[in-house]
């Protein structure tokens, strides 16, 4: 049983998600909890402040617990690297607020090591008989209490956080609308499924002549450039069958394989992107949607994200697919490349981006066409180079069949 307390203390660093998760859990389990103290770094010329994260945590908690009489207190630390200053700030700002508390609990998951150690020492010195301590274990997703041990189950089963809420906590926002092409390309996606299950995906890449769909090593986006490249080209199988399963306006080849000019730049751009590799994202998305249909796992596709405080420019980044398992975020990057060096860059990026918006608990999956020997080496290198241990996996061409791909992903996110 979770010990009772009326005052909860949180240490606010640059990853607000664990703070939100543990607080939401305690609000479910500790009916006496009324006061929440958010200790954060103050903005100075020597340190970046985390008050913004503290306020976002409290704002989301208020919106999710509207019937609770919660009181939030913000405690700024003027120098989070100086022990004596931390103790002095706590004495001035926290001591009087805690004197009337019956029971106090510190969850020291967030913040810096210096914050954690000195807040811990301050509480032991001033309130030794009425303070308990815990942290959220990023490996087991359980809250571990110093004296009682693991009193919670896997919090991913108890606490669900939407993509919108995760982005809000980290001060990001989605800048694009959900992809509409997935629905209209269903016939072609099913054909890719058949080809993969038959072990013939390489036949597709033999028939898809990438140089015909690129100009200066970039995918073609204009009707004129596409027409110049394909006017004398004749599509072969299985590329031709896939195109014939697209909606009428997207069929850039006639049934005999001859080229047919699309009627807009938008369609030209969409079909080229789809044939070049977007189909893999849709294929994986369709499998995940079917497999997790009856499970509490949110699945998103084609997410473009930016920080709210970033200047205008090309700093936005894109993630192919995201799974949210309770509150754990799993980012997926898909590439049809079979080159280990190119895929490695994709692996670094998805690992970094997923951690940026999902914190230490986040995981990353890289789906490629590399052969098995290269896949094993690539996965090992990424785990070593990112320090991610078991937080990233690589799936290669031999793992694209539906059962193998789903089983690998399912085992990874358990």
C-alpha positions as CSV (number, residue, x, y, z in Angstrom):
1,X,0.0,0.0,0.0
2,X,1.3,3.5,-0.9
3,X,2.0,5.5,2.3
4,X,-0.3,8.4,2.9
5,X,0.9,12.0,2.7
6,X,-0.7,15.5,2.2
7,X,2.4,17.2,0.6
8,X,4.3,16.0,-2.4
9,X,7.6,17.5,-3.5
10,X,8.8,17.2,-7.1
11,X,12.2,18.1,-8.6
12,X,11.7,19.7,-12.0
13,X,14.4,19.2,-14.7
14,X,14.1,19.3,-18.5
15,X,12.0,16.1,-18.6
16,X,8.6,16.8,-17.0
17,X,6.9,13.6,-18.0
18,X,8.0,11.4,-15.0
19,X,6.9,14.2,-12.6
20,X,3.4,14.3,-14.2
21,X,3.1,10.5,-14.2
22,X,4.0,10.0,-10.6
23,X,1.8,12.8,-9.4
24,X,-1.2,11.5,-11.4
25,X,-0.6,8.1,-9.9
26,X,-0.4,9.5,-6.4
27,X,-3.6,11.5,-6.9
28,X,-5.3,8.2,-7.6
29,X,-3.8,6.4,-4.6
30,X,-3.4,9.1,-2.0
31,X,-6.7,10.8,-1.2
32,X,-5.1,13.2,1.4
33,X,-2.7,14.7,-1.2
34,X,-3.6,18.4,-1.5
35,X,-0.3,20.3,-1.7
36,X,2.3,19.9,-4.5
37,X,5.6,21.7,-4.4
38,X,7.5,22.0,-7.6
39,X,11.2,22.8,-7.0
40,X,12.7,24.2,-10.2
41,X,15.8,26.1,-11.4
42,X,15.5,29.8,-11.6
43,X,16.4,31.5,-14.9
44,X,19.7,33.3,-14.5
45,X,22.7,34.1,-16.7
46,X,24.4,31.0,-15.3
47,X,21.5,28.5,-15.7
48,X,18.4,27.8,-17.7
49,X,15.2,27.9,-15.7
50,X,12.7,25.1,-15.6
51,X,9.7,27.0,-14.3
52,X,8.0,26.7,-17.6
53,X,8.0,22.9,-17.2
54,X,6.7,23.2,-13.7
55,X,3.8,25.3,-14.8
56,X,3.0,23.0,-17.6
57,X,2.9,20.0,-15.2
58,X,0.6,21.8,-12.9
59,X,-1.7,23.0,-15.7
60,X,-2.1,19.5,-17.1
61,X,-2.7,18.1,-13.6
62,X,-5.4,20.7,-13.0
63,X,-7.2,19.9,-16.3
64,X,-7.1,16.2,-15.5
65,X,-8.2,16.6,-11.8
66,X,-10.8,19.4,-11.9
67,X,-12.7,18.2,-8.9
68,X,-9.5,18.0,-6.7
69,X,-8.7,20.9,-4.3
70,X,-5.0,21.0,-5.3
71,X,-2.6,23.7,-4.3
72,X,0.6,24.2,-6.3
73,X,3.7,26.0,-4.9
74,X,6.6,26.9,-7.1
75,X,10.0,26.9,-5.4
76,X,12.8,28.5,-7.5
77,X,16.5,27.6,-6.9
78,X,18.9,30.4,-7.7
79,X,21.9,28.1,-8.3
80,X,21.3,24.4,-8.7
81,X,25.0,23.5,-8.7
82,X,25.7,25.1,-5.3
83,X,24.7,23.0,-2.2
84,X,24.8,25.9,0.3
85,X,22.6,28.1,-1.9
86,X,20.2,25.3,-2.5
87,X,19.8,24.7,1.2
88,X,19.4,28.5,1.8
89,X,16.7,28.8,-0.9
90,X,14.8,25.8,0.6
91,X,15.1,27.2,4.1
92,X,13.6,30.6,3.0
93,X,10.9,29.3,0.6
94,X,10.0,25.7,1.6
95,X,10.5,25.3,5.3
96,X,7.5,27.4,6.5
97,X,5.2,25.8,3.9
98,X,6.0,22.4,5.2
99,X,5.8,23.0,8.9
100,X,2.1,22.4,9.0
101,X,2.2,19.3,6.8
102,X,1.2,16.1,8.5
103,X,3.2,13.8,6.0
104,X,5.6,14.8,3.3
105,X,6.8,12.8,0.3
106,X,9.7,13.5,-2.0
107,X,9.8,11.9,-5.4
108,X,13.3,12.6,-6.6
109,X,13.1,11.3,-10.2
110,X,13.6,14.7,-11.8
111,X,16.0,17.6,-11.5
112,X,19.8,17.5,-11.3
113,X,21.8,15.2,-9.0
114,X,22.7,18.2,-6.9
115,X,19.0,19.2,-6.5
116,X,18.1,15.6,-5.5
117,X,20.9,15.2,-2.9
118,X,20.4,18.5,-1.2
119,X,16.6,18.5,-1.1
120,X,16.9,15.0,0.3
121,X,19.3,16.2,3.0
122,X,17.2,19.2,3.8
123,X,14.1,17.1,4.4
124,X,16.0,14.5,6.5
125,X,17.4,17.2,8.7
126,X,14.2,19.2,9.2
127,X,11.4,16.7,8.9
128,X,12.9,13.3,9.5
129,X,9.9,11.7,11.1
130,X,7.3,12.7,8.6
131,X,9.0,12.4,5.2
132,X,9.1,9.4,2.8
133,X,11.0,9.1,-0.5
134,X,10.6,7.5,-3.9
135,X,11.7,7.5,-7.5
136,X,10.2,6.3,-10.8
137,X,12.3,3.4,-12.2
138,X,12.7,4.0,-16.0
139,X,13.4,0.3,-16.6
140,X,10.5,-1.3,-14.8
141,X,8.1,1.7,-14.9
142,X,7.4,1.2,-11.2
143,X,7.6,3.7,-8.3
144,X,10.3,2.5,-5.9
145,X,10.0,3.7,-2.3
146,X,13.2,3.9,-0.2
147,X,11.8,2.0,2.7
148,X,9.0,-0.1,1.3
149,X,10.4,-1.0,-2.1
150,X,8.3,-1.4,-5.2
151,X,4.7,-0.7,-4.2
152,X,3.3,0.1,-7.6
153,X,2.7,-2.0,-10.7
154,X,3.9,-1.0,-14.2
155,X,2.5,2.5,-14.3
156,X,2.0,2.3,-18.1
157,X,-1.1,0.2,-17.2
158,X,-2.4,2.9,-14.8
159,X,-1.4,6.2,-16.4
160,X,-2.2,7.1,-20.1
161,X,-0.9,10.2,-21.7
162,X,-1.8,11.3,-25.2
163,X,0.6,12.6,-27.8
164,X,-0.9,16.0,-27.5
165,X,-0.3,16.0,-23.7
166,X,3.3,14.7,-24.0
167,X,4.1,17.5,-26.5
168,X,2.5,20.1,-24.3
169,X,4.6,19.0,-21.3
170,X,7.8,19.3,-23.2
171,X,6.7,22.6,-24.9
172,X,6.5,21.1,-28.4
173,X,3.6,21.3,-30.8
174,X,2.5,19.3,-33.8
175,X,2.6,21.5,-37.0
176,X,0.9,19.3,-39.5
177,X,-2.4,17.6,-39.9
178,X,-2.8,13.7,-39.8
179,X,-1.9,12.1,-43.1
180,X,-4.9,11.5,-45.4
181,X,-3.2,9.3,-48.0
182,X,-3.2,6.2,-45.9
183,X,-6.9,5.7,-46.4
184,X,-6.9,6.2,-50.1
185,X,-3.8,4.0,-50.8
186,X,-5.3,0.9,-49.0
187,X,-5.3,-1.3,-52.1
188,X,-1.7,-0.6,-53.0
189,X,-0.7,-1.2,-49.3
190,X,-2.4,-4.6,-49.4
191,X,-0.4,-5.4,-52.5
192,X,2.8,-4.5,-50.8
193,X,1.7,-6.8,-48.0
194,X,1.3,-9.7,-50.4
195,X,4.7,-9.1,-52.0
196,X,6.4,-9.0,-48.6
197,X,4.7,-12.1,-47.4
198,X,5.7,-13.9,-50.6
199,X,9.4,-12.9,-50.0
200,X,9.5,-10.9,-53.2
201,X,10.0,-7.3,-52.0
202,X,13.3,-7.2,-54.0
203,X,11.3,-7.7,-57.1
204,X,9.6,-4.4,-56.4
205,X,12.9,-2.6,-56.2
206,X,14.0,-4.2,-59.4
207,X,11.0,-2.8,-61.2
208,X,11.1,0.6,-59.4
209,X,13.8,2.5,-61.2
210,X,14.6,5.2,-58.7
211,X,16.6,7.4,-61.1
212,X,13.4,7.9,-63.1
213,X,11.7,9.4,-60.1
214,X,14.5,11.7,-59.0
215,X,16.2,14.8,-60.3
216,X,19.6,15.9,-59.0
217,X,19.3,13.1,-56.4
218,X,16.1,14.6,-55.0
219,X,12.6,13.2,-55.4
220,X,10.7,14.8,-58.2
221,X,7.8,17.1,-57.2
222,X,6.8,18.8,-60.5
223,X,4.6,17.3,-63.3
224,X,7.0,18.6,-65.9
225,X,10.1,16.9,-64.5
226,X,8.1,13.7,-63.9
227,X,6.9,13.7,-67.5
228,X,10.4,14.4,-68.9
229,X,11.7,11.4,-67.0
230,X,8.9,8.9,-67.7
231,X,7.4,9.8,-71.1
232,X,9.3,7.0,-72.8
233,X,9.4,4.7,-69.8
234,X,7.3,1.5,-69.6
235,X,6.4,0.2,-66.1
236,X,6.9,-3.4,-65.3
237,X,5.6,-5.8,-62.6
238,X,5.1,-5.6,-59.7
239,X,5.4,-1.8,-59.9
240,X,2.6,-1.7,-62.5
241,X,0.2,-3.7,-60.4
242,X,0.7,-1.5,-57.4
243,X,0.0,1.7,-59.4
244,X,-3.1,0.1,-60.9
245,X,-4.5,-0.3,-57.3
246,X,-4.1,3.4,-56.6
247,X,-7.1,5.8,-57.0
248,X,-7.7,6.7,-60.6
249,X,-6.1,10.1,-60.5
250,X,-2.9,8.7,-59.0
251,X,-2.3,6.1,-61.7
252,X,0.7,7.5,-63.5
253,X,0.9,4.4,-65.7
254,X,-1.8,2.9,-67.9
255,X,-2.6,-0.8,-67.8
256,X,-0.1,-1.5,-70.6
257,X,2.7,0.2,-68.6
258,X,2.8,3.5,-70.6
259,X,3.1,6.8,-68.8
260,X,0.1,8.9,-68.0
261,X,0.6,12.4,-66.8
262,X,-0.9,13.4,-63.4
263,X,-3.2,16.4,-63.4
264,X,-1.5,18.3,-60.6
265,X,1.8,18.9,-58.8
266,X,0.1,17.7,-55.5
267,X,-0.7,14.3,-57.0
268,X,2.8,14.0,-58.7
269,X,4.5,14.7,-55.4
270,X,2.3,12.3,-53.4
271,X,2.7,9.4,-55.8
272,X,6.4,9.8,-56.1
273,X,6.8,9.9,-52.3
274,X,4.6,6.9,-51.9
275,X,6.4,4.7,-54.5
276,X,9.8,5.7,-53.2
277,X,9.3,4.6,-49.6
278,X,6.2,6.1,-47.9
279,X,4.5,2.9,-48.6
280,X,6.7,1.2,-45.9
281,X,5.4,3.7,-43.3
282,X,1.8,2.9,-44.3
283,X,2.4,-0.8,-44.4
284,X,3.8,-0.8,-40.8
285,X,1.0,1.5,-39.7
286,X,-1.6,-0.8,-41.0
287,X,-0.1,-3.8,-39.2
288,X,0.1,-1.9,-35.9
289,X,-3.4,-0.5,-36.2
290,X,-4.7,-4.0,-36.7
291,X,-2.6,-5.7,-34.0
292,X,-3.2,-3.1,-31.3
293,X,-6.9,-2.4,-32.2
294,X,-8.1,-3.8,-28.8
295,X,-5.2,-2.5,-26.7
296,X,-4.7,0.9,-25.0
297,X,-1.9,2.0,-27.3
298,X,-2.1,5.2,-29.3
299,X,-0.7,5.1,-32.8
300,X,0.2,8.2,-34.9
301,X,1.7,8.5,-38.3
302,X,3.7,11.3,-40.1
303,X,4.1,13.7,-37.2
304,X,5.9,17.0,-37.7
305,X,7.0,18.7,-34.5
306,X,8.6,22.0,-33.4
307,X,9.4,23.7,-30.1
308,X,7.2,26.7,-29.4
309,X,10.2,28.9,-28.6
310,X,12.2,27.9,-31.7
311,X,12.7,30.8,-34.2
312,X,11.0,30.6,-37.6
313,X,13.0,28.4,-39.9
314,X,13.6,24.8,-40.9
315,X,14.1,23.5,-37.3
316,X,11.0,21.4,-37.4
317,X,11.5,17.6,-37.4
318,X,9.4,14.7,-38.6
319,X,8.8,11.3,-37.1
320,X,7.3,8.5,-39.3
321,X,5.4,6.7,-36.6
322,X,4.8,6.9,-32.9
323,X,3.3,4.4,-30.4
324,X,2.3,5.5,-26.9
325,X,2.1,2.6,-24.5
326,X,0.4,4.2,-21.5
327,X,2.9,7.0,-21.0
328,X,5.9,5.5,-22.8
329,X,6.6,6.9,-26.2
330,X,8.1,4.6,-28.9
331,X,9.3,6.3,-32.1
332,X,9.6,4.4,-35.4
333,X,11.6,5.4,-38.4
334,X,11.1,3.7,-41.7
335,X,13.6,3.7,-44.6
336,X,13.7,1.5,-47.7
337,X,17.5,1.9,-47.9
338,X,19.6,-1.3,-47.6
339,X,22.8,0.6,-47.0
340,X,24.1,0.3,-43.4
341,X,25.8,3.7,-43.3
342,X,22.6,5.6,-44.4
343,X,20.4,3.6,-42.0
344,X,22.7,4.4,-39.1
345,X,22.1,8.1,-39.5
346,X,18.3,7.4,-39.4
347,X,18.8,5.3,-36.3
348,X,20.6,8.2,-34.5
349,X,17.9,10.6,-35.5
350,X,14.9,8.5,-34.3
351,X,16.7,7.8,-31.0
352,X,17.4,11.5,-30.4
353,X,14.0,12.8,-31.5
354,X,12.1,10.2,-29.4
355,X,14.2,11.0,-26.3
356,X,13.6,14.7,-26.9
357,X,9.8,14.4,-26.7
358,X,9.5,11.2,-24.6
359,X,12.3,11.4,-22.1
360,X,14.5,8.6,-20.7
361,X,11.7,6.1,-20.8
362,X,11.2,6.4,-24.6
363,X,12.3,3.8,-27.0
364,X,13.2,3.8,-30.7
365,X,12.7,1.4,-33.6
366,X,14.4,1.6,-37.0
367,X,12.8,-0.4,-39.9
368,X,15.0,-0.9,-42.9
369,X,15.9,-3.2,-45.8
370,X,19.4,-4.1,-44.6
371,X,20.2,-7.9,-44.8
372,X,20.4,-9.8,-41.5
373,X,24.2,-9.7,-41.0
374,X,24.2,-5.9,-41.4
375,X,21.1,-5.5,-39.3
376,X,22.8,-7.2,-36.3
377,X,25.9,-5.1,-36.6
378,X,23.9,-1.9,-37.1
379,X,21.7,-2.6,-34.0
380,X,24.8,-3.4,-31.9
381,X,26.6,-0.2,-33.1
382,X,23.5,2.0,-32.4
383,X,23.1,0.6,-28.9
384,X,26.8,1.2,-28.0
385,X,27.0,4.6,-29.6
386,X,23.7,6.0,-28.1
387,X,24.2,4.4,-24.7
388,X,20.7,3.2,-25.3
389,X,21.2,-0.4,-24.3
390,X,17.8,-2.0,-24.9
391,X,16.1,1.2,-25.9
392,X,16.6,0.8,-29.7
393,X,16.2,-2.1,-32.1
394,X,16.7,-2.5,-35.9
395,X,14.4,-4.5,-38.2
396,X,15.8,-5.5,-41.5
397,X,14.4,-6.9,-44.8
398,X,14.1,-10.4,-43.4
399,X,12.0,-9.1,-40.5
400,X,9.4,-7.3,-42.7
401,X,6.9,-10.1,-42.9
402,X,3.8,-9.2,-40.8
403,X,4.1,-11.8,-38.0
404,X,7.8,-11.4,-37.5
405,X,7.6,-7.6,-37.5
406,X,4.7,-7.5,-35.1
407,X,6.3,-10.0,-32.7
408,X,9.6,-8.1,-32.6
409,X,7.8,-4.8,-31.9
410,X,5.5,-6.4,-29.4
411,X,8.4,-8.0,-27.5
412,X,10.3,-4.7,-27.5
413,X,7.6,-2.5,-26.0
414,X,6.5,-4.9,-23.3
